[in-house]
Amino acid sequence: MNITSFEDIDWNALWHLARKKKSWRSKGAADWDRRAPSFARRTASSIYTEKFLQLLQPDPGWSVLDVGCGPGSLTLPLARKVLRVTALDFSQAMLDILERDAVRQGIDNITPVHLSWTDDWASHGLKPHDLAIASRSMSVPDLREALEKLNAFATRRVCLTDRVAHGPMDPDAFAALGRKLESGPDYIYTINLLYQLGHRASVNFIELEKELHYSSFAEAMESYTWMFRDLTAGERQRLEDYVRSIATFHGDGSVTTRRQHPPIWAFISWKPRQERN
């Protein structure tokens, strides 16, 4: 097929092709259940939440649907700024941590819902909210379907964050193992597909800190091992050597790693009922 204009490009099809080439596969609910405690500890102190909320600027009277809420690192502070939040995730362990921390913090306007992207939200009683967000949770089976689903469940605004280039993966870790890092589709596919669907989206960027703090070296290794599939014994040793090379060990047993390529996330926002000119 000859491409003579932008409209001739099937961005969703290109997204699927790029997704097949990436170096890792999206994790399932059971994987996230196992990782929930360490993930909650690590993300609780990240600058990501502060920067996301600065860009979001939510209206105090809005209802919010938080898709892929995880342990509530964003949900909990967001709930203090809006009328109510429906927090959706496919990991029950993540939702359990969210509910526990909401009680501890005295937050009572969050409704946890155990659903995935592929479930029929409407049949489970979900209604459109003023705002729908998908924060770092765009590991979806089909990009177009996910965007259209967010549109269907938002009346005023949709906001999501998508990877820029390698995203949360560490290119130097892949190099240490001698593996090629295929990043897969990033935010540029999302922006182009939104444009093709008729939406005028805005884009900002959130760059994360270079240093990451872990309660132990074992937790740091767990985080880095998460990036790979089917590690051999030799690769595991090379990965451990790499993590040690970028780690600072503290007296209390905790560890700080310093990465050379911190993740950058694209903050994408649009009005679901507004079409571009």
Secondary structure as the mmCIF struct_conf table of DSSP 4:
data_model
#
loop_
_struct_conf.conf_type_id
_struct_conf.id
_struct_conf.beg_label_comp_id
_struct_conf.beg_label_asym_id
_struct_conf.beg_label_seq_id
_struct_conf.end_label_comp_id
_struct_conf.end_label_asym_id
_struct_conf.end_label_seq_id
BEND BEND1 SER A 5 SER A 5
HELX_RH_3T_P HELX_RH_3T_P1 PHE A 6 ASP A 8
HELX_RH_AL_P HELX_RH_AL_P1 TRP A 11 LYS A 21
BEND BEND2 LYS A 22 TRP A 24
HELX_RH_AL_P HELX_RH_AL_P2 ALA A 29 THR A 43
TURN_TY1_P TURN_TY1_P1 ALA A 44 SER A 45
HELX_RH_AL_P HELX_RH_AL_P3 ILE A 47 LEU A 56
TURN_TY1_P TURN_TY1_P2 PRO A 60 GLY A 61
STRN STRN1 SER A 63 VAL A 67
TURN_TY1_P TURN_TY1_P3 GLY A 68 GLY A 68
TURN_TY1_P TURN_TY1_P4 GLY A 70 PRO A 71
BEND BEND3 GLY A 72 GLY A 72
TURN_TY1_P TURN_TY1_P5 SER A 73 LEU A 74
HELX_RH_AL_P HELX_RH_AL_P4 THR A 75 ALA A 79
TURN_TY1_P TURN_TY1_P6 ARG A 80 LYS A 81
BEND BEND4 VAL A 82 LEU A 83
STRN STRN2 ARG A 84 ASP A 89
BEND BEND5 PHE A 90 PHE A 90
HELX_RH_AL_P HELX_RH_AL_P5 GLN A 92 GLN A 105
TURN_TY1_P TURN_TY1_P7 GLY A 106 GLY A 106
STRN STRN3 ILE A 110 HIS A 114
TURN_TY1_P TURN_TY1_P8 TRP A 117 THR A 118
BEND BEND6 ASP A 119 ASP A 119
TURN_TY1_P TURN_TY1_P9 TRP A 121 TRP A 121
HELX_RH_3T_P HELX_RH_3T_P2 ALA A 122 HIS A 124
TURN_TY1_P TURN_TY1_P10 GLY A 125 GLY A 125
STRN STRN4 HIS A 129 SER A 135
BEND BEND7 ARG A 136 ARG A 136
BEND BEND8 PRO A 141 PRO A 141
HELX_RH_AL_P HELX_RH_AL_P6 LEU A 143 ALA A 152
TURN_TY1_P TURN_TY1_P11 PHE A 153 PHE A 153
STRN STRN5 ALA A 154 ARG A 163
TURN_TY1_P TURN_TY1_P12 ALA A 165 PRO A 168
BEND BEND9 MET A 169 MET A 169
HELX_RH_AL_P HELX_RH_AL_P7 PRO A 171 LEU A 177
TURN_TY1_P TURN_TY1_P13 GLY A 178 GLY A 178
HELX_RH_AL_P HELX_RH_AL_P8 TYR A 187 GLN A 196
TURN_TY1_P TURN_TY1_P14 LEU A 197 GLY A 198
STRN STRN6 SER A 202 GLU A 207
HELX_LH_PP_P HELX_LH_PP_P1 LEU A 208 GLU A 209
BEND BEND10 LYS A 210 LYS A 210
STRN STRN7 GLU A 211 TYR A 214
BEND BEND11 SER A 215 SER A 216
HELX_RH_AL_P HELX_RH_AL_P9 PHE A 217 THR A 225
TURN_TY1_P TURN_TY1_P15 TRP A 226 MET A 227
BEND BEND12 ARG A 229 ASP A 230
HELX_RH_AL_P HELX_RH_AL_P10 ALA A 233 SER A 245
TURN_TY1_P TURN_TY1_P16 ILE A 246 ILE A 246
STRN STRN8 ALA A 247 PHE A 249
TURN_TY1_P TURN_TY1_P17 GLY A 251 ASP A 252
BEND BEND13 GLY A 253 GLY A 253
STRN STRN9 VAL A 255 ARG A 258
BEND BEND14 GLN A 260 HIS A 261
STRN STRN10 ILE A 264 TRP A 270
TURN_TY1_P TURN_TY1_P18 PRO A 272 ARG A 273
HELX_LH_PP_P HELX_LH_PP_P2 GLN A 274 ARG A 276
#
